[in-house]
Amino acid sequence: MFTFFIILPFWLLYLNMDYLKEIAIEKELIAKISEQKNKIEQQQKELGESLEYASSIQSALLPDLRLFYKIFPDSFVLFKPRDIVSGDFYWYARKGCRVVFTAADCTGHGVPGAFMSMLGISFLNEIVSKSIPRANTFLNRLRENIMKALHQTGERHENKDGMDIALCVIDLDKLVMEFSGAFNPLYLIRKGVLHETRGDKMPIGINAITEKSFTNNIIKLEKGDLIYLFSDGYADQFGGPNDKKFKHKSLRELLIKIRKKSMETQKKELERSFITWKGDREQIDDVLLIGIKI
């Protein structure tokens, strides 16, 4: 009986050892990648949970719209945050025959914008705690409070965070409206004609020029008037066949086109138009649009 031994060349044994080392290294890399993947997934889960919690806090700060719809039965609030939390916010309050309502657009969106919106809502609640002042008084006090909270003094290096806002105060007995705006305008449709009242060209926050009082525009209302306040998210959305902004001109044309419909139907038409225009593109900003029929 014969016994055979196969002696592998040294170079072949060396190659085999290298191969085994490569397999070990590859397994180690796979294990590390899997560990990192699990960590990232856990971090994303925790971040998502934190954002959901922040969203619930922000929602709790926003006023209950049920009372708003009782005050203005033919009205709507179209609110479409880009992210889980929003830099846009709506707000209203009533004392006696005077009602104040606003559409605000804070610097940024997502978490930074949400922090600003919470500041804004808190300060507005503070301003209205005793009575409802004139519309421009709201904006003047809000600007002062925001600048103090953010330690804005006008230094070149400091942040320029703030908000653009459109705010109305209506005396329900006299049917007189006051409007004041920081960049954002008011649209009023009366007898088929759209009238625009522009906001002042300065923000709620530090400004490049010396702060001056916001303008208090007084408008005598008539039954059937349509009032619209909004942020710039709707008009700035890219879409359509040429991937361009929707623009304010198109928004005005759309509002005139749907003016004879109920406000509830108008909201549906506006939302449908926005979704159609956007198509499969990402929503670029928070969207807020308030409509009221007198």
Secondary structure, 3 states (H helix, E strand, C coil): CCCCCCCCCHHHHHHHHHHHHHHHHHHHHHHHHHHHHHHHHHHHHHHHHHHHHHHHHHHHHCCCHHHHHHHCCCEEEEEECCCCCCCEEEEEEEECCEEEEEEEEECCCHHHHHHHHHHHHHHHHHHCCCCCCCHHHHHHHHHHHHHHHCCCCCCCCCCCCCEEEEEEEEECCCCEEEEEEECCCEEEEECCEEEEECCECCCECCCCCCCCCCCCEEEECCCCCEEEEECCCCCCCEECCCCEECHHHHHHHHHHHCCCCCHHHHHHHHHHHHHHHHCCCCCCCCEEEEEEEC
